[in-house]
Amino acid sequence: MLHRRANLLIVFVMDGRDIEDRREGAGRAGPNANELGSRGGTLADKVYGQLFEWIASGHYVQESKLPSEHDLARAFEVSRPIVRDALKRLREEGVIYSRQGAGSFVRGQSVAEEAETLSVFRPAETIADIQRCFEFRETVEAMTASLAAARRNAALIDRLETLLERLVRATHDGTHRHDIDFEFHLTIAKASNNQYFSTVLLALRDQVAVGMKLHGMALLSPTGRLNETTDEHVRIFNAIRDGDAVEAGEAMRAHIRHSRDRLFGGGLVDLRL
């Protein structure tokens, strides 16, 4: 019964469009000051975070020119030095680059485009596939978290903290944001400073998303444990921020294993068959 119900949910998740994503994207034309009010951190953090999200979502596409510092400062209602600091951080992360006398441009592909380009894995179509994906993630992402703690940099720590704040807010609102959840895990992979980890996670984006969406549905059920998974993200972040590689790896391993168990309820598939 568990497997039959979960298989039906897989069809729903893979064929249906995410209502929350569709609602958030509707009618947006660009960044604005109103979106900054609910964000934590300094003003530069807020501008950086908003620009990062718009680039990652494809609002500013590959090789497109960003608005000028003056226009961004006016749109966000902040000073130009604040915008300049946010742009500097994006350049340091390789998200944008500058052309002499021409302005700032988006480097490379958006996260969504990159994932589509890299996706060479078979779709997760069965419960066994989802279980295997959790199994793979537990092994690989435990290592990425350990390396992220050992090799962390301030810009990616700030980005992680911004994503964590958004996850916490979603929990307070009684919702689960699988898109933010994935960006949190992808940012940790990037913080490992080993492109193979982030490349593999991007290539598995669709497969991981199926598991995250189903896990989110389980968390929102009457017996769900939404606060529990948020606490696990906090533990992972704290370990990476503090540079504790052992704790970061164990926290990530425990989180992925617990996520699998919350979804399957102990009814794992026998993968020997």
C-alpha positions as CSV (number, residue, x, y, z in Angstrom):
1,M,0.0,0.0,0.0
2,L,2.8,2.4,0.9
3,H,4.6,1.8,-2.4
4,R,1.4,2.1,-4.5
5,R,0.5,5.4,-2.8
6,A,4.0,6.7,-3.3
7,N,4.1,5.7,-7.0
8,L,0.9,7.7,-7.5
9,L,2.6,10.7,-5.9
10,I,5.6,10.3,-8.2
11,V,3.3,10.6,-11.2
12,F,1.7,13.7,-9.7
13,V,5.0,15.3,-8.9
14,M,6.6,14.6,-12.2
15,D,3.6,15.6,-14.4
16,G,2.2,18.5,-12.4
17,R,3.7,22.0,-12.2
18,D,4.7,23.3,-8.9
19,I,2.0,25.8,-7.8
20,E,4.1,27.7,-5.4
21,D,6.9,28.2,-8.0
22,R,4.3,29.3,-10.6
23,R,2.8,31.8,-8.1
24,E,6.1,33.3,-7.1
25,G,7.2,33.8,-10.7
26,A,4.0,35.3,-12.0
27,G,4.1,39.0,-13.0
28,R,7.7,39.7,-11.9
29,A,9.7,42.1,-14.0
30,G,12.8,42.6,-11.9
31,P,14.2,43.2,-8.5
32,N,12.6,45.9,-6.3
33,A,13.1,47.3,-2.9
34,N,9.9,45.8,-1.5
35,E,11.4,42.3,-1.8
36,L,14.3,43.3,0.5
37,G,12.2,44.0,3.5
38,S,11.8,40.4,4.6
39,R,15.4,39.4,4.2
40,G,17.9,39.2,7.0
41,G,21.5,40.5,7.0
42,T,23.0,43.7,5.8
43,L,21.6,45.7,2.8
44,A,24.5,44.4,0.7
45,D,23.6,40.9,1.7
46,K,20.0,41.5,0.6
47,V,20.9,43.0,-2.7
48,Y,23.4,40.2,-3.3
49,G,20.8,37.6,-2.4
50,Q,18.1,39.0,-4.7
51,L,20.5,39.4,-7.7
52,F,21.8,35.8,-7.1
53,E,18.3,34.5,-7.2
54,W,17.3,36.3,-10.3
55,I,20.4,35.1,-12.1
56,A,19.9,31.5,-10.9
57,S,16.3,31.5,-12.0
58,G,17.1,32.8,-15.4
59,H,15.6,36.2,-15.1
60,Y,19.0,37.6,-16.1
61,V,20.2,35.1,-18.8
62,Q,23.6,34.1,-19.9
63,E,25.7,37.0,-21.2
64,S,22.9,39.5,-20.5
65,K,23.9,42.8,-19.1
66,L,22.8,43.7,-15.6
67,P,21.3,47.2,-14.9
68,S,23.9,49.9,-14.0
69,E,24.9,50.5,-10.4
70,H,22.8,53.7,-10.5
71,D,19.7,51.9,-11.8
72,L,20.1,49.0,-9.3
73,A,20.6,51.5,-6.4
74,R,17.4,53.3,-7.4
75,A,15.5,50.0,-7.8
76,F,16.6,48.7,-4.4
77,E,16.5,52.1,-2.8
78,V,20.0,51.8,-1.5
79,S,23.3,53.6,-2.0
80,R,25.7,52.8,-4.9
81,P,28.5,51.6,-2.6
82,I,26.0,48.9,-1.3
83,V,25.2,47.8,-4.8
84,R,28.9,47.8,-5.7
85,D,29.7,45.5,-2.7
86,A,27.0,43.1,-3.8
87,L,28.3,43.0,-7.4
88,K,31.8,42.5,-6.1
89,R,30.7,39.4,-4.2
90,L,28.9,38.0,-7.3
91,R,32.1,38.6,-9.4
92,E,34.2,36.8,-6.8
93,E,31.9,33.8,-7.0
94,G,32.2,33.8,-10.8
95,V,28.5,34.5,-11.2
96,I,29.1,37.7,-13.2
97,Y,32.0,39.5,-14.8
98,S,32.8,43.1,-15.8
99,R,33.7,44.5,-19.2
100,Q,35.8,47.7,-19.1
101,G,33.5,50.6,-19.5
102,A,30.5,48.4,-20.4
103,G,29.2,47.2,-17.1
104,S,28.5,43.8,-15.5
105,F,27.4,40.7,-17.4
106,V,26.0,37.2,-16.4
107,R,28.6,34.5,-16.8
108,G,27.7,31.0,-17.9
109,Q,24.3,29.4,-17.7
110,S,21.5,29.7,-15.2
111,V,21.1,27.0,-12.7
112,A,18.1,25.6,-14.5
113,E,19.8,25.7,-17.9
114,E,22.9,24.1,-16.5
115,A,20.9,21.3,-14.9
116,E,19.1,20.6,-18.2
117,T,22.4,20.5,-20.1
118,L,24.0,18.2,-17.6
119,S,21.1,15.8,-17.1
120,V,22.3,12.5,-18.4
121,F,20.7,10.3,-15.7
122,R,17.5,8.3,-16.2
123,P,14.4,9.9,-14.6
124,A,13.4,8.6,-11.1
125,E,10.3,6.7,-12.0
126,T,9.9,4.2,-9.2
127,I,10.2,4.0,-5.5
128,A,13.4,2.0,-5.9
129,D,14.9,4.8,-8.0
130,I,14.1,7.4,-5.2
131,Q,15.6,5.1,-2.6
132,R,18.7,4.7,-4.6
133,C,19.0,8.5,-5.1
134,F,18.8,9.0,-1.3
135,E,21.4,6.3,-0.9
136,F,23.7,8.0,-3.4
137,R,23.2,11.5,-1.8
138,E,23.9,10.2,1.7
139,T,27.3,9.1,0.6
140,V,28.3,12.0,-1.7
141,E,26.7,14.9,0.2
142,A,28.2,13.9,3.5
143,M,31.6,14.4,1.9
144,T,30.6,17.7,0.3
145,A,29.5,19.0,3.7
146,S,32.8,18.0,5.3
147,L,34.8,19.7,2.5
148,A,32.6,22.8,2.7
149,A,33.4,23.1,6.4
150,A,37.1,22.7,5.7
151,R,37.2,25.0,2.7
152,R,34.4,27.5,3.3
153,N,34.5,31.1,2.2
154,A,32.6,34.1,3.5
155,A,30.5,34.7,0.4
156,L,29.1,31.1,0.3
157,I,28.5,31.1,4.0
158,D,26.5,34.3,3.6
159,R,24.5,32.6,0.8
160,L,23.9,29.5,2.9
161,E,22.7,31.7,5.7
162,T,20.3,33.5,3.5
163,L,18.8,30.3,2.1
164,L,18.5,28.9,5.7
165,E,16.6,32.0,6.8
166,R,14.2,31.4,3.9
167,L,13.7,27.8,4.9
168,V,13.1,28.8,8.5
169,R,10.5,31.4,7.4
170,A,8.8,28.8,5.2
171,T,8.6,26.4,8.2
172,H,7.0,29.2,10.3
173,D,4.5,29.6,7.5
174,G,3.8,25.9,7.5
175,T,5.2,25.3,4.0
176,H,8.1,23.3,2.5
177,R,10.1,24.9,-0.2
178,H,11.9,22.1,-2.1
179,D,13.5,24.7,-4.5
180,I,15.2,26.5,-1.7
181,D,16.1,23.1,-0.1
182,F,17.9,22.1,-3.4
183,E,19.7,25.5,-3.6
184,F,20.9,25.0,0.0
185,H,22.4,21.6,-0.9
186,L,23.8,22.9,-4.2
187,T,25.5,25.8,-2.4
188,I,27.2,23.4,0.0
189,A,28.5,21.4,-3.0
190,K,29.9,24.6,-4.4
191,A,31.4,25.5,-1.1
192,S,33.4,22.2,-1.2
193,N,35.5,23.9,-4.0
194,N,35.3,20.8,-6.0
195,Q,33.4,21.2,-9.2
196,Y,32.7,17.5,-9.6
197,F,30.3,17.5,-6.6
198,S,28.3,20.5,-7.8
199,T,28.2,19.2,-11.4
200,V,26.8,15.8,-10.3
201,L,24.2,17.4,-8.1
202,L,23.1,19.6,-10.9
203,A,22.9,16.7,-13.3
204,L,20.7,14.9,-10.7
205,R,18.5,18.0,-10.1
206,D,15.3,16.4,-11.4
207,Q,15.8,13.1,-9.6
208,V,16.6,14.8,-6.3
209,A,13.6,17.1,-6.8
210,V,11.2,14.2,-7.0
211,G,12.4,12.9,-3.6
212,M,12.4,16.4,-2.1
213,K,8.8,17.1,-3.3
214,L,7.5,13.7,-1.9
215,H,9.4,14.3,1.3
216,G,7.7,17.8,1.5
217,M,4.3,16.2,1.1
218,A,5.1,13.8,3.9
219,L,6.2,16.7,6.1
220,L,3.0,18.6,5.5
221,S,0.8,15.6,6.5
222,P,-0.9,15.7,9.9
223,T,1.9,13.5,11.3
224,G,4.6,15.4,9.5
225,R,7.8,16.7,11.1
226,L,8.5,20.0,9.3
227,N,10.4,21.5,12.3
228,E,12.6,18.5,12.6
229,T,14.0,18.8,9.0
230,T,14.5,22.5,9.5
231,D,16.5,21.8,12.7
232,E,18.6,19.4,10.6
233,H,19.4,22.2,8.1
234,V,20.4,24.5,11.0
235,R,22.8,21.8,12.4
236,I,24.4,21.4,9.0
237,F,24.9,25.2,8.5
238,N,26.3,25.7,12.0
239,A,28.9,22.9,11.5
240,I,30.0,24.4,8.1
241,R,30.1,27.9,9.5
242,D,32.2,26.7,12.5
243,G,34.6,24.8,10.3
244,D,33.8,21.4,11.9
245,A,34.3,19.0,9.0
246,V,33.4,15.9,11.0
247,E,30.2,17.3,12.5
248,A,29.2,18.7,9.1
249,G,29.5,15.4,7.4
250,E,27.7,13.5,10.1
251,A,24.9,16.2,10.2
252,M,24.4,15.9,6.4
253,R,24.4,12.1,6.5
254,A,21.9,12.1,9.3
255,H,19.6,14.6,7.5
256,I,19.5,12.7,4.3
257,R,18.9,9.4,6.1
258,H,16.1,10.9,8.2
259,S,14.5,12.5,5.1
260,R,14.4,9.0,3.5
261,D,13.0,7.4,6.6
262,R,10.3,10.2,7.0
263,L,9.3,9.6,3.4
264,F,9.3,5.8,3.4
265,G,8.2,5.3,7.0
266,G,10.6,2.4,7.4
267,G,9.2,0.5,4.4
268,L,12.3,0.4,2.3
269,V,12.4,-1.5,-1.0
270,D,14.6,-4.7,-1.1
271,L,17.2,-3.6,-3.7
272,R,18.5,-7.1,-4.0
273,L,15.6,-8.0,-6.2
